[in-house]
């Protein structure tokens, strides 16, 4: 009796993770620690490599090479076991989420990206999806502002996805003789091809609107019978007020029971200490989430660590799902930190003055040490915050003469 209950529990947990008949771990919104921390409300927020899996258009906003790796532990603390016919005892089953996103901007030619997602249950089952991403800015705000006075950026994107899933059968597993697996255990995997489409608009750098169509081409992923991974449509909106960004997403899934068709997610992200520390929280109809980040940029290299926790409403006897992600940004031109400083220019007068003084003092210190390039860079940051500071301009000219 206990053996049957544990097997049934395992099946229920897998069903909760997949959520739709056609193996929807391909399609879950749980990819990336930062989006999950916002309750999945990320369609209009997309401004990093996570965009590959949330809105294909978002990668066009990136100006630097960027990579994200995430590992997640679903339903931590849940005791999952299956019967092993070889040892005649139960063995543990661990669930895992793995995720990789890489982007490479091509300047005026757009951005290309590569993504990989993986869900696995130890020695039982695995899913993989590989995405090739291309995104392009189709409307430039600077050019439009000169013509109409409005600042509107519009981006479009496309993913081509190869999805596959496979079962692992033991030699003594009774399923190996099942017609579902070909009767001889040879039909244990299936692959399919589909595509994602995305649009993202940013108005005056404050209001973002997003549209994402995932699985636009229905893909058959059924091993024994035809089972199609059907499209889902998501729309989102986000608003940026200084370093605070609330967002909302509405998602509709085709071909699933009515209770699963609609999902609504809301979330908010806020950054502190010159965008070094980020916190976020959100929820949707399936789970509640929260998370935080630590970010640090140098002139050429930026690193960010994201953690998120989400708790599903319907799964008991577990401690939620934990995700940890590492983001690395690289820029050959050495302007990563300069861009962050430019964003600090939107701070209040008091904070702006404090940051200006900090960069001014750094420049003076570098100059005294004979490190003129570093001094110029520090003073350029001070100038970004206070463009009318003639004293800083004179110091930059003085340092540049030292380099001649």
C-alpha positions as CSV (number, residue, x, y, z in Angstrom):
1,X,0.0,0.0,0.0
2,X,2.8,2.4,0.9
3,X,4.6,1.6,-2.3
4,X,1.5,2.5,-4.4
5,X,1.0,5.8,-2.5
6,X,4.6,6.9,-3.1
7,X,4.4,6.1,-6.8
8,X,1.1,8.0,-7.0
9,X,2.6,11.0,-5.2
10,X,5.5,11.0,-7.6
11,X,3.1,11.1,-10.6
12,X,1.2,14.0,-9.0
13,X,4.3,16.0,-8.5
14,X,5.5,15.5,-12.1
15,X,2.0,16.5,-13.3
16,X,2.1,19.7,-11.2
17,X,5.5,20.6,-12.7
18,X,4.4,19.9,-16.3
19,X,1.0,21.5,-16.0
20,X,-0.3,20.6,-19.5
21,X,-0.8,17.3,-21.3
22,X,2.1,17.8,-23.7
23,X,5.0,17.9,-21.3
24,X,5.0,21.5,-20.4
25,X,8.2,21.8,-18.4
26,X,9.2,23.0,-21.9
27,X,6.7,25.8,-21.3
28,X,6.8,26.5,-17.6
29,X,7.5,30.1,-16.5
30,X,10.0,29.0,-13.9
31,X,13.1,29.7,-15.9
32,X,15.5,32.2,-14.4
33,X,15.8,33.3,-10.8
34,X,15.0,37.0,-11.5
35,X,11.7,36.4,-13.4
36,X,10.5,33.9,-10.8
37,X,11.2,36.3,-8.0
38,X,8.7,38.7,-9.8
39,X,5.9,36.1,-9.9
40,X,6.7,35.4,-13.6
41,X,5.6,38.9,-14.6
42,X,8.5,39.4,-17.0
43,X,7.1,39.7,-20.5
44,X,7.4,43.5,-20.6
45,X,10.4,43.7,-18.2
46,X,12.8,41.7,-20.4
47,X,16.2,43.5,-20.4
48,X,18.7,40.6,-19.9
49,X,19.5,37.2,-21.3
50,X,16.5,35.7,-19.4
51,X,14.5,37.3,-22.3
52,X,15.2,34.2,-24.5
53,X,12.7,32.2,-22.5
54,X,10.2,35.0,-21.6
55,X,10.0,37.4,-24.6
56,X,12.2,36.7,-27.6
57,X,12.4,40.4,-28.5
58,X,14.0,41.4,-25.2
59,X,17.5,40.4,-26.2
60,X,17.6,43.3,-28.7
61,X,17.9,45.7,-25.8
62,X,21.3,44.2,-24.7
63,X,24.4,46.1,-25.5
64,X,26.9,43.6,-24.1
65,X,27.7,39.9,-24.3
66,X,25.8,38.2,-21.5
67,X,25.5,34.8,-20.0
68,X,23.2,33.3,-17.3
69,X,23.4,29.9,-15.7
70,X,20.7,28.8,-13.3
71,X,20.2,25.7,-11.2
72,X,17.0,25.0,-9.3
73,X,15.8,22.5,-6.8
74,X,12.0,22.0,-7.2
75,X,9.9,21.2,-4.2
76,X,12.8,21.0,-1.8
77,X,12.4,18.6,1.1
78,X,9.8,16.5,-0.7
79,X,10.5,12.8,-0.1
80,X,10.2,11.2,-3.5
81,X,11.0,7.5,-3.9
82,X,10.5,4.7,-6.5
83,X,10.8,1.0,-6.2
84,X,14.0,-0.6,-7.5
85,X,13.5,-4.2,-8.7
86,X,17.2,-4.9,-8.5
87,X,17.7,-4.0,-4.9
88,X,14.1,-4.7,-3.8
89,X,13.9,-1.4,-2.0
90,X,12.9,2.2,-2.5
91,X,15.5,4.6,-3.9
92,X,15.5,8.4,-3.8
93,X,14.4,10.5,-6.8
94,X,15.8,14.0,-7.1
95,X,14.2,16.7,-9.3
96,X,16.4,19.3,-11.0
97,X,16.1,22.4,-13.1
98,X,19.1,23.6,-15.2
99,X,19.2,26.6,-17.5
100,X,21.7,28.5,-19.7
101,X,21.2,31.6,-21.7
102,X,23.9,33.3,-23.8
103,X,23.6,36.5,-25.9
104,X,25.8,38.3,-28.3
105,X,24.9,41.8,-29.6
106,X,25.7,42.6,-33.3
107,X,25.2,46.3,-33.0
108,X,22.9,47.6,-35.7
109,X,22.3,44.0,-36.9
110,X,20.5,42.9,-33.8
111,X,21.3,40.3,-31.2
112,X,21.8,36.5,-31.4
113,X,21.3,34.2,-28.5
114,X,21.4,30.6,-27.5
115,X,19.4,29.0,-24.7
116,X,19.1,25.6,-23.0
117,X,16.6,24.4,-20.4
118,X,16.5,21.1,-18.7
119,X,14.2,19.3,-16.3
120,X,15.2,15.9,-14.9
121,X,14.1,13.3,-12.4
122,X,17.0,11.0,-11.4
123,X,17.3,8.0,-13.7
124,X,13.6,8.3,-14.7
125,X,12.9,11.2,-17.0
126,X,14.4,14.3,-18.6
127,X,13.3,17.2,-20.8
128,X,15.5,19.5,-22.9
129,X,14.8,22.5,-25.1
130,X,17.4,24.3,-27.1
131,X,16.6,27.8,-28.5
132,X,18.3,29.8,-31.2
133,X,17.3,33.5,-30.7
134,X,17.5,36.5,-33.0
135,X,16.1,39.9,-32.0
136,X,16.3,43.4,-33.6
137,X,15.3,46.9,-32.7
138,X,12.9,48.0,-35.4
139,X,12.1,51.5,-34.1
140,X,14.8,53.7,-32.5
141,X,13.6,56.3,-29.9
142,X,16.4,58.8,-30.7
143,X,15.5,59.0,-34.4
144,X,11.8,59.1,-33.7
145,X,12.2,61.8,-31.0
146,X,13.8,64.1,-33.6
147,X,10.9,63.7,-35.9
148,X,7.9,63.5,-33.6
149,X,9.0,64.5,-30.1
150,X,8.1,61.0,-28.7
151,X,10.6,58.5,-27.5
152,X,9.5,55.0,-28.5
153,X,11.7,51.9,-28.8
154,X,10.2,48.8,-30.5
155,X,11.9,45.4,-30.6
156,X,11.0,42.1,-32.3
157,X,12.4,38.7,-31.8
158,X,12.2,35.0,-32.9
159,X,13.2,31.7,-31.3
160,X,13.6,28.4,-33.1
161,X,13.3,25.6,-30.5
162,X,14.3,22.0,-30.6
163,X,12.4,20.2,-27.8
164,X,12.9,16.6,-26.6
165,X,12.0,14.4,-23.7
166,X,13.1,10.9,-22.8
167,X,12.3,8.1,-20.3
168,X,15.0,5.9,-18.7
169,X,13.9,2.3,-18.5
170,X,15.6,-0.4,-16.3
171,X,16.1,-3.8,-17.8
172,X,13.7,-5.3,-15.3
173,X,11.2,-2.4,-15.6
174,X,7.8,-3.8,-16.6
175,X,7.3,-0.6,-18.7
176,X,10.0,-1.9,-21.1
177,X,7.4,-4.4,-22.4
178,X,4.7,-1.8,-22.7
179,X,3.3,-0.9,-26.2
180,X,3.8,2.8,-25.3
181,X,7.6,2.2,-25.5
182,X,7.4,0.0,-28.6
183,X,7.0,-3.2,-26.8
184,X,10.8,-3.7,-26.6
185,X,11.7,-0.4,-24.9
186,X,13.0,1.3,-28.0
187,X,10.5,4.1,-28.1
188,X,11.7,6.1,-25.1
189,X,12.3,9.6,-26.5
190,X,10.7,12.1,-28.8
191,X,11.8,15.4,-30.3
192,X,10.0,18.2,-32.0
193,X,10.6,21.7,-33.5
194,X,8.6,24.9,-32.7
195,X,9.1,28.6,-32.6
196,X,8.5,31.6,-30.3
197,X,7.7,35.2,-31.4
198,X,8.0,38.3,-29.4
199,X,7.4,42.1,-29.5
200,X,8.5,44.7,-26.9
201,X,7.8,48.4,-26.8
202,X,9.3,50.9,-24.5
203,X,7.8,54.4,-24.2
204,X,9.9,57.3,-22.9
205,X,12.1,54.7,-21.1
206,X,9.4,54.3,-18.5
207,X,6.5,52.3,-19.8
208,X,7.1,48.8,-21.3
209,X,4.5,46.7,-23.2
210,X,5.3,43.1,-24.3
211,X,3.7,40.4,-26.4
212,X,5.1,36.8,-26.4
213,X,3.7,33.9,-28.4
214,X,5.4,30.6,-27.4
215,X,5.1,27.4,-29.4
216,X,3.7,29.3,-32.4
217,X,4.1,26.1,-34.4
218,X,2.4,23.1,-32.6
219,X,5.0,20.4,-32.0
220,X,4.1,16.7,-31.6
221,X,6.0,15.4,-28.6
222,X,3.9,12.2,-28.1
223,X,5.9,9.0,-27.9
224,X,2.9,6.6,-28.5
225,X,0.1,8.9,-29.5
226,X,0.2,12.4,-31.0
227,X,0.5,15.0,-28.2
228,X,1.0,18.5,-29.3
229,X,2.7,21.3,-27.4
230,X,0.2,24.0,-28.3
231,X,0.7,27.8,-28.3
232,X,0.5,30.1,-25.4
233,X,0.1,33.9,-25.6
234,X,1.3,36.3,-23.0
235,X,0.9,40.0,-22.7
236,X,2.6,42.2,-20.1
237,X,3.1,45.7,-18.9
238,X,5.7,47.3,-16.7
239,X,6.4,50.8,-15.4
240,X,9.8,52.1,-14.3
241,X,10.0,54.8,-11.6
242,X,13.6,55.5,-10.8
243,X,14.9,52.1,-9.5
244,X,11.4,50.6,-8.9
245,X,9.7,48.5,-11.5
246,X,6.2,47.0,-11.0
247,X,4.9,44.6,-13.7
248,X,1.9,42.5,-14.7
249,X,1.5,39.5,-17.0
250,X,-1.6,37.8,-18.4
251,X,-1.1,34.4,-20.1
252,X,-3.5,32.2,-22.1
253,X,-2.7,28.6,-22.9
254,X,-4.4,26.7,-25.7
255,X,-5.6,23.1,-25.5
256,X,-5.6,22.7,-21.7
257,X,-8.4,22.4,-19.2
258,X,-10.3,25.6,-18.5
259,X,-8.9,25.9,-15.0
260,X,-5.4,26.0,-16.5
261,X,-5.9,28.3,-19.5
262,X,-5.5,31.7,-17.8
263,X,-2.8,32.9,-15.5
264,X,-2.2,36.3,-14.1
265,X,1.1,37.3,-12.5
266,X,2.1,40.5,-10.7
267,X,5.5,41.5,-9.4
268,X,7.8,44.3,-8.4
269,X,11.6,44.8,-8.5
270,X,13.5,47.5,-6.6
271,X,17.2,48.3,-6.5
272,X,19.3,50.0,-3.8
273,X,22.8,51.2,-3.1
274,X,23.5,52.4,-6.6
275,X,21.9,49.3,-8.1
276,X,24.1,47.0,-6.1
277,X,21.3,45.3,-4.2
278,X,18.0,44.2,-5.7
279,X,14.9,42.8,-4.1
280,X,11.7,41.5,-5.7
281,X,8.4,39.8,-4.9
282,X,5.4,38.6,-6.9
283,X,2.7,36.0,-7.3
284,X,0.4,34.4,-9.8
285,X,-2.5,32.0,-9.7
286,X,-0.1,29.0,-9.2
287,X,2.6,30.2,-6.8
288,X,4.1,33.0,-4.8
289,X,7.7,34.1,-5.2
290,X,10.4,36.4,-3.8
291,X,14.1,37.0,-4.5
292,X,17.1,39.2,-4.2
293,X,20.3,40.1,-6.2
294,X,23.8,41.3,-5.7
295,X,25.3,43.1,-8.6
296,X,28.8,44.6,-9.2
297,X,30.2,46.1,-12.4
298,X,33.7,47.0,-13.4
299,X,34.5,48.8,-16.6
300,X,34.6,45.6,-18.7
301,X,33.1,42.9,-16.5
302,X,29.8,42.8,-14.7
303,X,28.6,40.0,-12.4
304,X,25.2,39.4,-10.7
305,X,24.0,36.7,-8.4
306,X,20.2,36.1,-8.2
307,X,18.3,34.0,-5.8
308,X,14.6,33.2,-5.9
309,X,12.2,31.2,-3.8
310,X,8.7,30.3,-4.9
311,X,6.0,28.3,-3.1
312,X,3.2,26.5,-5.1
313,X,-0.2,26.6,-3.6
314,X,-1.2,23.0,-4.3
315,X,1.9,20.9,-3.3
316,X,2.2,20.1,0.4
317,X,5.0,18.6,2.6
318,X,7.8,20.6,0.8
319,X,9.8,23.8,1.3
320,X,9.3,25.4,-2.0
321,X,11.5,25.7,-5.1
322,X,14.9,27.4,-4.8
323,X,16.8,28.9,-7.8
324,X,20.3,30.3,-7.9
325,X,21.6,32.1,-11.0
326,X,24.8,33.7,-12.0
327,X,24.9,36.4,-14.7
328,X,28.1,37.5,-16.3
329,X,28.4,40.6,-18.6
330,X,31.4,41.4,-20.7
331,X,32.1,44.5,-22.8
332,X,35.3,45.1,-24.8
333,X,34.8,48.8,-24.8
334,X,34.9,49.1,-21.0
335,X,31.7,51.1,-20.6
336,X,29.6,48.7,-18.4
337,X,30.1,50.8,-15.3
338,X,29.6,54.0,-17.2
339,X,26.1,52.9,-18.2
340,X,25.1,52.3,-14.6
341,X,26.4,55.7,-13.7
342,X,24.2,57.2,-16.4
343,X,21.2,55.6,-14.8
344,X,22.1,57.1,-11.5
345,X,21.6,60.4,-13.0
346,X,17.9,59.8,-12.5
347,X,18.3,59.8,-8.7
348,X,17.2,62.6,-6.4
349,X,19.3,65.7,-6.1
350,X,20.9,64.6,-2.7
351,X,21.8,61.2,-3.9
352,X,23.2,62.5,-7.2
353,X,25.4,65.0,-5.4
354,X,26.8,62.3,-3.1
355,X,27.6,60.0,-6.0
356,X,29.2,62.9,-8.0
357,X,31.5,63.7,-5.1
358,X,32.4,60.0,-4.7
359,X,33.6,59.8,-8.3
360,X,35.3,63.2,-8.2
361,X,37.3,62.1,-5.1
362,X,38.2,58.7,-6.8
363,X,39.5,60.6,-9.8
364,X,41.7,62.9,-7.6
365,X,43.1,59.9,-5.9
366,X,43.9,58.1,-9.1
367,X,45.5,61.3,-10.5
368,X,47.8,61.6,-7.5
369,X,48.9,58.0,-8.0
370,X,49.7,58.7,-11.7
371,X,46.9,56.4,-13.0
372,X,45.5,59.0,-15.4
373,X,43.2,56.6,-17.4
374,X,41.4,55.6,-14.2
375,X,41.2,59.2,-13.1
376,X,39.6,60.2,-16.5
377,X,37.1,57.4,-16.2
378,X,36.1,58.4,-12.7
379,X,35.7,62.0,-13.6
380,X,33.7,61.1,-16.7
381,X,31.3,59.4,-14.3
382,X,31.1,62.5,-12.2
383,X,30.4,64.5,-15.4
384,X,27.6,62.1,-16.4
385,X,25.9,63.0,-13.1
386,X,26.6,66.7,-13.4
387,X,27.3,67.7,-17.0
388,X,27.7,71.4,-16.2
389,X,30.7,70.9,-13.8
390,X,33.4,72.9,-15.6
391,X,36.0,72.0,-12.9
392,X,35.7,68.3,-13.7
393,X,35.9,69.1,-17.5
394,X,39.2,70.9,-16.8
395,X,40.6,68.0,-14.8
396,X,39.8,65.6,-17.6
397,X,41.6,67.8,-20.1
398,X,44.6,68.0,-17.7
399,X,44.7,64.2,-17.3
400,X,44.4,63.7,-21.1
401,X,47.5,65.9,-21.6
402,X,49.4,63.7,-19.2
403,X,48.7,60.8,-21.5
404,X,50.0,62.5,-24.6
